[in-house]
Amino acid sequence: MQVMKNKKCVVLLSGGLDSSTTLFYVKKKGFIPVCLIFDYGQRHRKEVNSAIKIANYAKVDYYIIKTSLPWKGSSLLDRRTSIPNNKEINSKIIPSTYVPARNLIFLSYAVSLAEAIGAEYIFYGANQIDFSGYPDCRKEFIKMLQKAVDVGTKAGVEGKKIKISAPLLNFTKDKIVKLALKLKVPLELTWSCYKGGKKPCGVCDACKLRKIGFEKAKAVDPVK
């Protein structure tokens, strides 16, 4: 991607490692980001609070979208369902932490915002290498959603396409950690754990993937 100057973009910011790195990556490329932070009824507010802190640290504008998915369908939304603590992560099996169509919903908001403010790009921190197998983090999903955006928006019909991009899509976790360190992402403010304790649980998929990234990058996780 070429360095862009004075170009608005929308960034989905969850407060985790990947989305925070994505934010600082696009800032480095010269974009002017507007972040979307979603409070959608998840088990805890730690990631929302982290996202707000990171957006403020990066000195970017943001919107907090408060919504709910009352039909649940995920252990991240239903406290009666336990977070899986699998010994190994199998990306071929979609875990109970998958939230039905979450990124489809979030990206739909992002498309609306991008069209309203004249942004040409939407960025989110999807990764399909070291990940939990979520289908909305794969290149096939992005490709098909891009087609829908091209034909289903005024911008697309008028030839002013809004491009959906996941710059970390094919990064390993250690590569993401190294990039975050290079970009001076405030990693101490990020939160990846699916549980909302005082410290990361260390056993959920998100914690394991984060641990793998820092260990392979030979770096110390400041959150620990």
C-alpha atoms as an extended CHARMM CRD file, in Angstrom:
* protein
*
       224  EXT
         1         1  MET       CA              0.0000000000        0.0000000000        0.0000000000  PROA      1               0.0000000000
         2         2  GLN       CA              1.3070000000        3.4300000000       -0.8910000000  PROA      2               0.0000000000
         3         3  VAL       CA              1.5970000000        6.1190000000        1.7440000000  PROA      3               0.0000000000
         4         4  MET       CA             -1.6090000000        8.1570000000        1.7270000000  PROA      4               0.0000000000
         5         5  LYS       CA             -1.9430000000       11.7520000000        2.8860000000  PROA      5               0.0000000000
         6         6  ASN       CA             -5.0760000000       13.5560000000        3.9660000000  PROA      6               0.0000000000
         7         7  LYS       CA             -7.2010000000       10.5010000000        3.2600000000  PROA      7               0.0000000000
         8         8  LYS       CA            -10.0350000000        9.6890000000        5.6150000000  PROA      8               0.0000000000
         9         9  CYS       CA            -10.5900000000        6.0830000000        6.5970000000  PROA      9               0.0000000000
        10        10  VAL       CA            -12.6730000000        4.0860000000        9.0600000000  PROA      10              0.0000000000
        11        11  VAL       CA            -11.0160000000        1.6480000000       11.4550000000  PROA      11              0.0000000000
        12        12  LEU       CA            -12.7930000000       -1.0020000000       13.5010000000  PROA      12              0.0000000000
        13        13  LEU       CA            -11.1660000000       -0.7810000000       16.9260000000  PROA      13              0.0000000000
        14        14  SER       CA            -11.8180000000       -3.4940000000       19.5080000000  PROA      14              0.0000000000
        15        15  GLY       CA             -8.9800000000       -2.6260000000       21.8600000000  PROA      15              0.0000000000
        16        16  GLY       CA             -7.0910000000       -5.8230000000       21.0760000000  PROA      16              0.0000000000
        17        17  LEU       CA             -3.6360000000       -6.3840000000       19.6260000000  PROA      17              0.0000000000
        18        18  ASP       CA             -4.6520000000       -6.7430000000       15.9780000000  PROA      18              0.0000000000
        19        19  SER       CA             -7.0610000000       -3.8110000000       15.6750000000  PROA      19              0.0000000000
        20        20  SER       CA             -4.7630000000       -1.4900000000       17.6270000000  PROA      20              0.0000000000
        21        21  THR       CA             -1.8220000000       -2.3880000000       15.3950000000  PROA      21              0.0000000000
        22        22  THR       CA             -4.0290000000       -1.8000000000       12.3610000000  PROA      22              0.0000000000
        23        23  LEU       CA             -4.9110000000        1.6710000000       13.6330000000  PROA      23              0.0000000000
        24        24  PHE       CA             -1.2910000000        2.6910000000       14.0860000000  PROA      24              0.0000000000
        25        25  TYR       CA             -0.3450000000        1.1000000000       10.7710000000  PROA      25              0.0000000000
        26        26  VAL       CA             -2.8210000000        3.1800000000        8.7880000000  PROA      26              0.0000000000
        27        27  LYS       CA             -1.8210000000        6.3280000000       10.6850000000  PROA      27              0.0000000000
        28        28  LYS       CA              1.7710000000        5.6540000000        9.6800000000  PROA      28              0.0000000000
        29        29  LYS       CA              0.5930000000        5.3590000000        6.0790000000  PROA      29              0.0000000000
        30        30  GLY       CA             -0.8120000000        8.8790000000        6.2400000000  PROA      30              0.0000000000
        31        31  PHE       CA             -4.5100000000        8.1180000000        6.6520000000  PROA      31              0.0000000000
        32        32  ILE       CA             -6.7910000000       10.1390000000        8.9020000000  PROA      32              0.0000000000
        33        33  PRO       CA             -8.7080000000        7.4740000000       10.8330000000  PROA      33              0.0000000000
        34        34  VAL       CA            -12.1200000000        7.6260000000       12.4100000000  PROA      34              0.0000000000
        35        35  CYS       CA            -12.6090000000        4.6420000000       14.7010000000  PROA      35              0.0000000000
        36        36  LEU       CA            -15.7100000000        2.6100000000       15.4190000000  PROA      36              0.0000000000
        37        37  ILE       CA            -15.8720000000        0.9940000000       18.8520000000  PROA      37              0.0000000000
        38        38  PHE       CA            -18.6760000000       -1.4760000000       19.5220000000  PROA      38              0.0000000000
        39        39  ASP       CA            -20.3610000000       -2.0770000000       22.8490000000  PROA      39              0.0000000000
        40        40  TYR       CA            -22.5390000000       -4.9700000000       21.7570000000  PROA      40              0.0000000000
        41        41  GLY       CA            -23.3110000000       -6.7500000000       25.0080000000  PROA      41              0.0000000000
        42        42  GLN       CA            -20.0600000000       -8.6800000000       25.3410000000  PROA      42              0.0000000000
        43        43  ARG       CA            -19.2030000000      -10.3320000000       28.6530000000  PROA      43              0.0000000000
        44        44  HSD       CA            -17.1290000000       -7.4180000000       29.9010000000  PROA      44              0.0000000000
        45        45  ARG       CA            -16.3230000000       -3.7860000000       29.1140000000  PROA      45              0.0000000000
        46        46  LYS       CA            -12.5510000000       -4.0880000000       29.3980000000  PROA      46              0.0000000000
        47        47  GLU       CA            -12.0470000000       -4.2450000000       25.6380000000  PROA      47              0.0000000000
        48        48  VAL       CA            -14.3470000000       -1.2550000000       25.1030000000  PROA      48              0.0000000000
        49        49  ASN       CA            -12.4480000000        0.7310000000       27.7190000000  PROA      49              0.0000000000
        50        50  SER       CA             -9.1510000000       -0.3160000000       26.1270000000  PROA      50              0.0000000000
        51        51  ALA       CA            -10.3590000000        0.7990000000       22.7080000000  PROA      51              0.0000000000
        52        52  ILE       CA            -11.3170000000        4.2180000000       24.0710000000  PROA      52              0.0000000000
        53        53  LYS       CA             -7.9170000000        4.6140000000       25.7400000000  PROA      53              0.0000000000
        54        54  ILE       CA             -6.0980000000        3.6250000000       22.5600000000  PROA      54              0.0000000000
        55        55  ALA       CA             -8.1490000000        5.9810000000       20.3830000000  PROA      55              0.0000000000
        56        56  ASN       CA             -7.4220000000        8.8260000000       22.8000000000  PROA      56              0.0000000000
        57        57  TYR       CA             -3.7320000000        7.8950000000       22.8740000000  PROA      57              0.0000000000
        58        58  ALA       CA             -3.6430000000        7.9290000000       19.0750000000  PROA      58              0.0000000000
        59        59  LYS       CA             -5.5410000000       11.2450000000       19.0810000000  PROA      59              0.0000000000
        60        60  VAL       CA             -8.1660000000       10.0860000000       16.6110000000  PROA      60              0.0000000000
        61        61  ASP       CA            -11.8950000000       10.6420000000       16.4660000000  PROA      61              0.0000000000
        62        62  TYR       CA            -14.1670000000        7.7520000000       17.3160000000  PROA      62              0.0000000000
        63        63  TYR       CA            -17.7680000000        6.7000000000       17.6540000000  PROA      63              0.0000000000
        64        64  ILE       CA            -19.0520000000        4.2160000000       20.2110000000  PROA      64              0.0000000000
        65        65  ILE       CA            -21.8710000000        2.1090000000       18.7990000000  PROA      65              0.0000000000
        66        66  LYS       CA            -24.0020000000        0.6540000000       21.5580000000  PROA      66              0.0000000000
        67        67  THR       CA            -26.1660000000       -2.2000000000       20.3840000000  PROA      67              0.0000000000
        68        68  SER       CA            -27.2100000000       -5.6770000000       21.4870000000  PROA      68              0.0000000000
        69        69  LEU       CA            -27.7410000000       -9.1400000000       20.0940000000  PROA      69              0.0000000000
        70        70  PRO       CA            -30.4660000000      -10.4520000000       22.4270000000  PROA      70              0.0000000000
        71        71  TRP       CA            -30.5590000000      -13.8320000000       20.6620000000  PROA      71              0.0000000000
        72        72  LYS       CA            -27.0120000000      -14.4780000000       21.9900000000  PROA      72              0.0000000000
        73        73  GLY       CA            -25.5310000000      -17.4160000000       20.0480000000  PROA      73              0.0000000000
        74        74  SER       CA            -22.0220000000      -17.0140000000       21.4510000000  PROA      74              0.0000000000
        75        75  SER       CA            -20.1690000000      -17.6520000000       24.6890000000  PROA      75              0.0000000000
        76        76  LEU       CA            -18.9490000000      -14.0530000000       24.4430000000  PROA      76              0.0000000000
        77        77  LEU       CA            -22.5590000000      -12.8960000000       24.8240000000  PROA      77              0.0000000000
        78        78  ASP       CA            -24.1110000000      -15.5560000000       27.0510000000  PROA      78              0.0000000000
        79        79  ARG       CA            -22.7000000000      -15.8010000000       30.5680000000  PROA      79              0.0000000000
        80        80  ARG       CA            -24.4430000000      -19.1420000000       31.0040000000  PROA      80              0.0000000000
        81        81  THR       CA            -22.0180000000      -20.5820000000       28.4740000000  PROA      81              0.0000000000
        82        82  SER       CA            -18.4140000000      -21.0170000000       29.5210000000  PROA      82              0.0000000000
        83        83  ILE       CA            -15.4720000000      -19.7270000000       27.5110000000  PROA      83              0.0000000000
        84        84  PRO       CA            -13.6560000000      -22.7540000000       26.0300000000  PROA      84              0.0000000000
        85        85  ASN       CA            -10.2050000000      -23.5250000000       27.3970000000  PROA      85              0.0000000000
        86        86  ASN       CA             -8.9570000000      -25.8740000000       24.7070000000  PROA      86              0.0000000000
        87        87  LYS       CA             -5.4070000000      -27.1630000000       24.9980000000  PROA      87              0.0000000000
        88        88  GLU       CA             -4.8060000000      -26.5020000000       21.3270000000  PROA      88              0.0000000000
        89        89  ILE       CA             -6.3580000000      -24.0970000000       18.8350000000  PROA      89              0.0000000000
        90        90  ASN       CA             -7.9020000000      -25.8060000000       15.8220000000  PROA      90              0.0000000000
        91        91  SER       CA             -8.7230000000      -23.1770000000       13.2010000000  PROA      91              0.0000000000
        92        92  LYS       CA            -10.7800000000      -25.7390000000       11.2820000000  PROA      92              0.0000000000
        93        93  ILE       CA            -13.3500000000      -25.8590000000       14.0680000000  PROA      93              0.0000000000
        94        94  ILE       CA            -15.3180000000      -22.6710000000       14.7530000000  PROA      94              0.0000000000
        95        95  PRO       CA            -15.3820000000      -22.1850000000       18.5540000000  PROA      95              0.0000000000
        96        96  SER       CA            -18.2890000000      -21.0530000000       20.7250000000  PROA      96              0.0000000000
        97        97  THR       CA            -16.6810000000      -17.6070000000       21.0060000000  PROA      97              0.0000000000
        98        98  TYR       CA            -17.7230000000      -16.9140000000       17.4200000000  PROA      98              0.0000000000
        99        99  VAL       CA            -20.4040000000      -14.2040000000       17.4450000000  PROA      99              0.0000000000
       100       100  PRO       CA            -22.8670000000      -14.8270000000       14.5780000000  PROA      100             0.0000000000
       101       101  ALA       CA            -22.1050000000      -12.4270000000       11.7070000000  PROA      101             0.0000000000
       102       102  ARG       CA            -20.3310000000       -9.9800000000       14.0210000000  PROA      102             0.0000000000
       103       103  ASN       CA            -17.8990000000       -8.5790000000       11.4810000000  PROA      103             0.0000000000
       104       104  LEU       CA            -20.6350000000       -8.4310000000        8.8700000000  PROA      104             0.0000000000
       105       105  ILE       CA            -22.6500000000       -6.2590000000       11.2600000000  PROA      105             0.0000000000
       106       106  PHE       CA            -19.6910000000       -4.1230000000       12.2940000000  PROA      106             0.0000000000
       107       107  LEU       CA            -18.4750000000       -3.6040000000        8.7490000000  PROA      107             0.0000000000
       108       108  SER       CA            -21.9720000000       -2.5850000000        7.6700000000  PROA      108             0.0000000000
       109       109  TYR       CA            -21.7940000000        0.2590000000       10.1940000000  PROA      109             0.0000000000
       110       110  ALA       CA            -18.3140000000        1.0760000000        8.8950000000  PROA      110             0.0000000000
       111       111  VAL       CA            -19.5660000000        1.2600000000        5.2950000000  PROA      111             0.0000000000
       112       112  SER       CA            -22.3270000000        3.6560000000        6.3420000000  PROA      112             0.0000000000
       113       113  LEU       CA            -19.8700000000        5.8700000000        8.2040000000  PROA      113             0.0000000000
       114       114  ALA       CA            -17.3360000000        5.7760000000        5.3590000000  PROA      114             0.0000000000
       115       115  GLU       CA            -19.9460000000        6.8070000000        2.8270000000  PROA      115             0.0000000000
       116       116  ALA       CA            -21.2240000000        9.5960000000        5.0720000000  PROA      116             0.0000000000
       117       117  ILE       CA            -17.7970000000       11.1590000000        5.6640000000  PROA      117             0.0000000000
       118       118  GLY       CA            -16.3440000000       10.4530000000        2.2370000000  PROA      118             0.0000000000
       119       119  ALA       CA            -13.7850000000        7.8960000000        3.4020000000  PROA      119             0.0000000000
       120       120  GLU       CA            -12.2700000000        5.6910000000        0.6980000000  PROA      120             0.0000000000
       121       121  TYR       CA            -11.0400000000        2.8820000000        2.9470000000  PROA      121             0.0000000000
       122       122  ILE       CA            -12.2680000000        0.7110000000        5.7980000000  PROA      122             0.0000000000
       123       123  PHE       CA             -9.6660000000       -1.1800000000        7.8140000000  PROA      123             0.0000000000
       124       124  TYR       CA            -10.1200000000       -3.9780000000       10.3070000000  PROA      124             0.0000000000
       125       125  GLY       CA             -7.6950000000       -6.2990000000       12.0410000000  PROA      125             0.0000000000
       126       126  ALA       CA             -8.7970000000       -9.6230000000       10.6000000000  PROA      126             0.0000000000
       127       127  ASN       CA             -6.1600000000      -12.3530000000       10.5380000000  PROA      127             0.0000000000
       128       128  GLN       CA             -6.4210000000      -15.7600000000        8.8670000000  PROA      128             0.0000000000
       129       129  ILE       CA             -3.0730000000      -17.2850000000        9.8460000000  PROA      129             0.0000000000
       130       130  ASP       CA             -2.8620000000      -17.5230000000       13.6540000000  PROA      130             0.0000000000
       131       131  PHE       CA             -6.5750000000      -17.2940000000       14.4390000000  PROA      131             0.0000000000
       132       132  SER       CA             -9.5550000000      -19.1620000000       15.9080000000  PROA      132             0.0000000000
       133       133  GLY       CA            -11.1570000000      -20.0600000000       12.5910000000  PROA      133             0.0000000000
       134       134  TYR       CA            -13.7850000000      -17.3250000000       12.4460000000  PROA      134             0.0000000000
       135       135  PRO       CA            -15.2620000000      -17.2610000000        8.9000000000  PROA      135             0.0000000000
       136       136  ASP       CA            -15.5800000000      -13.4710000000        8.9090000000  PROA      136             0.0000000000
       137       137  CYS       CA            -11.7980000000      -13.1570000000        9.2080000000  PROA      137             0.0000000000
       138       138  ARG       CA            -11.0360000000      -14.8060000000        5.8770000000  PROA      138             0.0000000000
       139       139  LYS       CA            -10.1880000000      -13.3180000000        2.5000000000  PROA      139             0.0000000000
       140       140  GLU       CA            -13.2210000000      -15.0250000000        0.9040000000  PROA      140             0.0000000000
       141       141  PHE       CA            -15.5170000000      -13.0790000000        3.2310000000  PROA      141             0.0000000000
       142       142  ILE       CA            -13.8260000000       -9.7650000000        2.4460000000  PROA      142             0.0000000000
       143       143  LYS       CA            -13.9650000000      -10.4450000000       -1.2810000000  PROA      143             0.0000000000
       144       144  MET       CA            -17.7040000000      -11.1520000000       -1.2650000000  PROA      144             0.0000000000
       145       145  LEU       CA            -18.5190000000       -8.2360000000        1.0530000000  PROA      145             0.0000000000
       146       146  GLN       CA            -16.5420000000       -5.9280000000       -1.2220000000  PROA      146             0.0000000000
       147       147  LYS       CA            -18.7930000000       -6.9080000000       -4.1150000000  PROA      147             0.0000000000
       148       148  ALA       CA            -21.8870000000       -6.0990000000       -2.0490000000  PROA      148             0.0000000000
       149       149  VAL       CA            -20.4850000000       -2.6980000000       -1.0900000000  PROA      149             0.0000000000
       150       150  ASP       CA            -19.6090000000       -1.9110000000       -4.7130000000  PROA      150             0.0000000000
       151       151  VAL       CA            -23.1670000000       -2.5070000000       -5.9140000000  PROA      151             0.0000000000
       152       152  GLY       CA            -25.1260000000       -1.5950000000       -2.7910000000  PROA      152             0.0000000000
       153       153  THR       CA            -23.8960000000        1.9210000000       -2.0350000000  PROA      153             0.0000000000
       154       154  LYS       CA            -24.2230000000        5.2650000000       -3.7610000000  PROA      154             0.0000000000
       155       155  ALA       CA            -20.4410000000        5.6290000000       -3.6310000000  PROA      155             0.0000000000
       156       156  GLY       CA            -19.9580000000        2.3030000000       -5.3700000000  PROA      156             0.0000000000
       157       157  VAL       CA            -22.5620000000        2.9800000000       -8.0600000000  PROA      157             0.0000000000
       158       158  GLU       CA            -20.9950000000        6.3780000000       -8.7800000000  PROA      158             0.0000000000
       159       159  GLY       CA            -17.5420000000        4.8590000000       -9.1020000000  PROA      159             0.0000000000
       160       160  LYS       CA            -16.2230000000        6.1550000000       -5.7670000000  PROA      160             0.0000000000
       161       161  LYS       CA            -15.5610000000        2.7400000000       -4.3120000000  PROA      161             0.0000000000
       162       162  ILE       CA            -15.0750000000        2.1640000000       -0.6020000000  PROA      162             0.0000000000
       163       163  LYS       CA            -12.3710000000       -0.4520000000       -0.2040000000  PROA      163             0.0000000000
       164       164  ILE       CA            -12.4650000000       -2.9280000000        2.6800000000  PROA      164             0.0000000000
       165       165  SER       CA             -8.9580000000       -3.8550000000        3.7350000000  PROA      165             0.0000000000
       166       166  ALA       CA             -7.4310000000       -6.1620000000        6.3340000000  PROA      166             0.0000000000
       167       167  PRO       CA             -3.7040000000       -5.3390000000        6.1830000000  PROA      167             0.0000000000
       168       168  LEU       CA             -2.7920000000       -7.9810000000        8.7840000000  PROA      168             0.0000000000
       169       169  LEU       CA             -4.7710000000      -10.7490000000        7.0950000000  PROA      169             0.0000000000
       170       170  ASN       CA             -1.7750000000      -12.9330000000        6.2760000000  PROA      170             0.0000000000
       171       171  PHE       CA              0.4460000000      -11.9840000000        9.2100000000  PROA      171             0.0000000000
       172       172  THR       CA              1.5130000000      -14.4660000000       11.8570000000  PROA      172             0.0000000000
       173       173  LYS       CA              0.9920000000      -13.2920000000       15.4470000000  PROA      173             0.0000000000
       174       174  ASP       CA              4.6850000000      -12.7720000000       16.0310000000  PROA      174             0.0000000000
       175       175  LYS       CA              4.8620000000      -10.6040000000       12.9110000000  PROA      175             0.0000000000
       176       176  ILE       CA              1.9590000000       -8.5450000000       14.2580000000  PROA      176             0.0000000000
       177       177  VAL       CA              3.7280000000       -8.1310000000       17.6040000000  PROA      177             0.0000000000
       178       178  LYS       CA              6.9240000000       -7.0210000000       15.8700000000  PROA      178             0.0000000000
       179       179  LEU       CA              4.9860000000       -4.5210000000       13.7620000000  PROA      179             0.0000000000
       180       180  ALA       CA              3.2020000000       -3.2120000000       16.8670000000  PROA      180             0.0000000000
       181       181  LEU       CA              6.5250000000       -2.6610000000       18.6140000000  PROA      181             0.0000000000
       182       182  LYS       CA              7.9370000000       -0.9290000000       15.5580000000  PROA      182             0.0000000000
       183       183  LEU       CA              4.9120000000        1.3670000000       15.3680000000  PROA      183             0.0000000000
       184       184  LYS       CA              5.0830000000        2.0120000000       19.1380000000  PROA      184             0.0000000000
       185       185  VAL       CA              1.5460000000        0.7960000000       19.7390000000  PROA      185             0.0000000000
       186       186  PRO       CA              0.7040000000        1.2500000000       23.4570000000  PROA      186             0.0000000000
       187       187  LEU       CA              0.4710000000       -2.4990000000       24.0270000000  PROA      187             0.0000000000
       188       188  GLU       CA              0.0100000000       -1.9860000000       27.7570000000  PROA      188             0.0000000000
       189       189  LEU       CA             -3.4060000000       -0.4840000000       26.9630000000  PROA      189             0.0000000000
       190       190  THR       CA             -4.5890000000       -3.3670000000       24.7710000000  PROA      190             0.0000000000
       191       191  TRP       CA             -6.7890000000       -6.2030000000       25.9740000000  PROA      191             0.0000000000
       192       192  SER       CA             -7.1900000000       -9.5280000000       24.1770000000  PROA      192             0.0000000000
       193       193  CYS       CA             -8.6050000000      -11.8980000000       26.8190000000  PROA      193             0.0000000000
       194       194  TYR       CA            -12.1840000000      -13.1060000000       26.3510000000  PROA      194             0.0000000000
       195       195  LYS       CA            -12.7000000000      -12.8770000000       30.0970000000  PROA      195             0.0000000000
       196       196  GLY       CA            -12.9450000000       -9.6350000000       32.0000000000  PROA      196             0.0000000000
       197       197  GLY       CA            -10.7400000000      -10.2750000000       35.0000000000  PROA      197             0.0000000000
       198       198  LYS       CA             -8.1070000000       -8.0040000000       36.4640000000  PROA      198             0.0000000000
       199       199  LYS       CA             -5.4810000000       -9.9310000000       34.5250000000  PROA      199             0.0000000000
       200       200  PRO       CA             -5.6820000000      -12.0060000000       31.3190000000  PROA      200             0.0000000000
       201       201  CYS       CA             -6.8020000000      -15.5780000000       32.0210000000  PROA      201             0.0000000000
       202       202  GLY       CA             -4.0060000000      -17.0670000000       29.9320000000  PROA      202             0.0000000000
       203       203  VAL       CA             -6.0620000000      -20.0550000000       28.7770000000  PROA      203             0.0000000000
       204       204  CYS       CA             -8.6790000000      -18.7720000000       26.3130000000  PROA      204             0.0000000000
       205       205  ASP       CA             -7.8990000000      -18.8150000000       22.5750000000  PROA      205             0.0000000000
       206       206  ALA       CA             -7.2290000000      -15.0840000000       22.4760000000  PROA      206             0.0000000000
       207       207  CYS       CA             -4.7330000000      -15.2970000000       25.3320000000  PROA      207             0.0000000000
       208       208  LYS       CA             -2.9950000000      -18.2980000000       23.7760000000  PROA      208             0.0000000000
       209       209  LEU       CA             -2.6480000000      -16.6310000000       20.3920000000  PROA      209             0.0000000000
       210       210  ARG       CA             -1.3000000000      -13.4840000000       22.0130000000  PROA      210             0.0000000000
       211       211  LYS       CA              1.1700000000      -15.5270000000       24.0560000000  PROA      211             0.0000000000
       212       212  ILE       CA              2.3540000000      -17.3400000000       20.9200000000  PROA      212             0.0000000000
       213       213  GLY       CA              2.9290000000      -14.0110000000       19.2060000000  PROA      213             0.0000000000
       214       214  PHE       CA              5.0130000000      -12.4860000000       21.9840000000  PROA      214             0.0000000000
       215       215  GLU       CA              7.0160000000      -15.6590000000       22.5900000000  PROA      215             0.0000000000
       216       216  LYS       CA              7.9030000000      -16.1080000000       18.9160000000  PROA      216             0.0000000000
       217       217  ALA       CA              8.7250000000      -12.4220000000       18.6400000000  PROA      217             0.0000000000
       218       218  LYS       CA             10.9240000000      -12.7950000000       21.7450000000  PROA      218             0.0000000000
       219       219  ALA       CA              9.1800000000       -9.8640000000       23.3480000000  PROA      219             0.0000000000
       220       220  VAL       CA              7.6290000000       -9.2610000000       26.7530000000  PROA      220             0.0000000000
       221       221  ASP       CA              3.8790000000       -8.6690000000       26.8980000000  PROA      221             0.0000000000
       222       222  PRO       CA              3.3680000000       -5.5380000000       29.0410000000  PROA      222             0.0000000000
       223       223  VAL       CA             -0.1810000000       -6.5910000000       29.8930000000  PROA      223             0.0000000000
       224       224  LYS       CA              1.1230000000       -9.6530000000       31.7470000000  PROA      224             0.0000000000
